Amino acid sequence: MHQTGIYLDSSFWAFLVAITLLTMSPGVDTIVVIRNTLRGGTRDGVITSIAICLGLFIHAIISAGGISLILLQSAMLFTALKLVGAFYLIWLGYKSLSSAFSRTYDSSLTRAVTETVGPTGASSWRSFREGFLSNVLNPKTIVFYMAFLPQFIQAGEPAMLKSLFLAAVHFCIANLWQILIVLLVGKASSWLLKGSVMKGIDGLIGTVMVGFGLKLALDRG
């Protein structure tokens, strides 16, 4: 155990793998980053990515507050929360697999991006505001953090500190992935937005997350 009271055991590496795969899953953040990059260029895409990822700390603080209250109430309730979270991950994996096999998936992300691209010349502040608010105001993210983070908080660890630490790791990984998307959009946006590519990503992530959720659900000891 480090002086901070945070344990970096095998569960941290499981978190690293899981959050990397989830970050790569196409969603609202991907749409906003691609849209703002097409609208304002690489600079606006990078600003949007940073703003989106800053919102993760807000969700971490809110979820850690709820987790701390549950921990104070009962260890059994905390175990129940972790079990619910495991099944939530299975549900997320199922949704990804459903998207991968959906016949209507092919052009959905392309339409979502191209229909919302506005005129060029957007300000940096506009890109920052859109990125930050798209994340902070997304209720799915706080639900996900409440379900996901408890899997990696060990007994005796301060929930708030560990949640912020995990959010910081997520911040770094998400920015690396989204900025890579920003750089690719100008050169390979047509390939990146192909339905077959998105289906492949969703299929891989869905399979891994269902397996990961099952392992967590069965491993309660």
C-alpha positions in Angstrom: 0.0 0.0 0.0 1.3 3.5 -0.9 1.2 6.4 1.4 -1.9 7.7 -0.3 -3.8 4.6 0.8 -4.4 3.5 -2.7 -3.7 -0.2 -3.7 -2.2 -0.9 -7.1 -2.8 -4.6 -7.3 -4.1 -6.9 -10.1 -7.5 -5.2 -10.1 -5.8 -2.0 -11.4 -4.5 -3.8 -14.5 -8.0 -5.2 -15.0 -9.4 -1.6 -14.8 -6.7 -0.4 -17.3 -7.8 -3.1 -19.9 -11.5 -2.5 -19.3 -11.5 1.2 -19.5 -9.3 1.2 -22.6 -11.7 -1.0 -24.4 -14.7 1.0 -23.2 -13.0 4.2 -24.3 -12.6 2.8 -27.8 -16.4 2.1 -28.0 -18.1 4.5 -30.4 -20.5 6.8 -28.6 -21.5 10.4 -27.9 -17.9 11.5 -27.1 -16.7 10.1 -30.5 -19.4 11.9 -32.3 -18.7 15.3 -30.7 -14.9 15.0 -31.2 -15.3 14.1 -34.9 -17.9 16.7 -35.5 -15.8 19.5 -34.0 -12.7 18.4 -35.8 -14.5 18.5 -39.1 -15.9 21.9 -38.2 -12.9 23.7 -36.8 -9.9 21.6 -37.5 -7.3 19.7 -35.4 -7.1 22.4 -32.7 -10.8 22.4 -32.0 -10.8 18.6 -32.0 -8.0 18.5 -29.3 -9.7 21.1 -27.2 -13.0 19.2 -27.4 -11.3 16.0 -26.3 -9.6 17.7 -23.3 -13.0 19.3 -22.3 -14.8 16.0 -22.5 -12.2 14.2 -20.4 -12.3 17.0 -17.7 -15.9 16.1 -17.2 -14.8 12.7 -16.0 -13.6 14.2 -12.7 -17.1 15.7 -12.1 -18.6 12.2 -12.5 -15.9 10.7 -10.3 -16.6 13.1 -7.5 -20.4 12.5 -7.6 -20.1 8.7 -7.8 -17.4 8.6 -5.1 -19.8 10.5 -2.8 -22.5 7.9 -3.4 -20.0 5.1 -3.0 -18.8 6.5 0.3 -22.3 6.8 1.7 -23.0 3.1 0.8 -19.7 2.1 2.4 -20.7 3.9 5.7 -24.1 2.1 5.7 -23.1 -1.5 5.1 -20.4 -3.7 3.6 -23.2 -5.9 2.3 -24.7 -3.0 0.4 -21.4 -2.2 -1.1 -21.1 -5.9 -2.2 -24.6 -5.6 -3.7 -23.6 -2.5 -5.6 -20.6 -4.2 -7.0 -22.8 -7.1 -8.1 -25.2 -4.7 -9.8 -22.2 -3.1 -11.5 -21.0 -6.4 -12.8 -24.4 -7.1 -14.4 -24.5 -3.6 -15.8 -21.2 -4.3 -17.6 -22.8 -7.4 -19.0 -25.7 -5.3 -20.3 -23.2 -2.8 -21.9 -21.5 -5.7 -23.6 -24.8 -7.0 -24.8 -25.7 -3.5 -26.2 -22.4 -3.4 -28.1 -23.0 -6.8 -29.5 -26.5 -5.8 -30.6 -25.1 -2.8 -32.4 -22.5 -4.9 -34.1 -25.2 -7.3 -35.5 -27.7 -4.5 -36.3 -28.5 -4.1 -40.0 -29.3 -0.4 -39.4 -25.9 0.4 -37.9 -23.9 1.1 -41.1 -24.5 4.8 -41.5 -25.9 5.9 -38.1 -22.6 7.4 -36.8 -21.9 9.0 -40.2 -25.3 10.7 -40.2 -24.9 11.8 -36.6 -21.7 13.5 -37.4 -22.4 15.0 -40.8 -25.9 16.3 -39.9 -24.5 18.3 -37.0 -21.4 19.8 -38.7 -21.9 23.5 -38.6 -20.1 26.4 -40.4 -16.3 26.6 -40.0 -14.6 29.2 -37.8 -16.0 28.0 -34.5 -14.2 29.5 -31.5 -12.0 27.4 -29.1 -14.4 28.3 -26.3 -17.4 27.0 -28.2 -15.5 23.7 -28.8 -14.5 23.5 -25.1 -18.0 24.2 -23.9 -19.7 21.7 -26.2 -17.2 19.0 -25.2 -17.4 19.6 -21.4 -21.2 19.9 -21.3 -21.8 16.8 -23.6 -19.9 14.7 -21.0 -21.1 16.4 -17.7 -24.8 16.4 -18.8 -24.7 12.8 -20.0 -26.5 10.8 -17.2 -25.2 7.5 -18.7 -21.6 8.5 -17.6 -22.5 9.0 -13.9 -24.5 5.7 -13.9 -21.5 4.0 -15.5 -19.1 5.4 -13.0 -21.3 4.4 -10.1 -21.5 0.8 -11.5 -17.9 0.5 -12.7 -15.6 2.2 -10.1 -16.6 0.1 -7.1 -15.2 -3.0 -8.8 -11.7 -1.5 -8.3 -12.0 0.1 -4.9 -10.6 -2.3 -2.2 -11.6 -2.4 1.4 -9.7 0.3 3.4 -9.1 2.5 0.4 -10.5 6.1 0.5 -13.3 6.0 -2.1 -12.9 9.7 -3.2 -9.2 9.5 -3.6 -9.3 6.2 -5.5 -12.1 7.4 -7.7 -10.2 10.6 -8.7 -7.1 8.5 -9.4 -9.1 6.1 -11.6 -10.7 9.1 -13.4 -7.2 10.6 -14.0 -6.1 7.3 -15.6 -9.3 7.4 -17.7 -8.6 11.0 -18.6 -5.2 10.1 -20.0 -6.4 7.0 -22.0 -9.5 8.8 -23.4 -7.4 11.8 -24.5 -4.9 9.6 -26.2 -7.6 7.7 -28.1 -9.7 10.8 -29.0 -6.7 12.8 -30.1 -5.7 9.9 -32.3 -9.2 10.1 -33.8 -8.7 13.8 -34.4 -5.5 13.2 -36.3 -7.1 10.4 -38.3 -10.3 12.3 -39.2 -8.5 14.6 -41.7 -6.9 11.7 -43.5 -9.1 8.7 -43.0 -12.5 10.0 -41.9 -14.3 8.0 -44.6 -12.7 4.8 -43.4 -13.1 5.6 -39.7 -16.9 6.2 -40.2 -17.5 3.0 -42.1 -20.2 0.9 -40.6 -18.1 -2.3 -40.9 -15.3 -0.7 -38.9 -17.6 0.4 -36.1 -19.3 -3.0 -36.1 -16.0 -4.7 -35.7 -15.1 -2.4 -32.7 -18.4 -2.9 -31.1 -18.3 -6.7 -31.6 -14.9 -7.0 -30.0 -15.7 -4.7 -27.1 -19.1 -6.4 -26.5 -17.6 -9.8 -26.3 -14.9 -8.7 -23.9 -17.2 -6.8 -21.6 -19.8 -9.6 -21.3 -16.9 -12.0 -20.3 -15.5 -9.4 -17.9 -18.9 -8.8 -16.3 -19.5 -12.5 -15.9 -16.2 -12.9 -14.2 -16.9 -10.1 -11.8 -20.4 -11.4 -11.1 -19.1 -14.9 -10.3 -16.0 -13.8 -8.4 -17.6 -12.4 -5.3 -15.1 -13.9 -2.9 
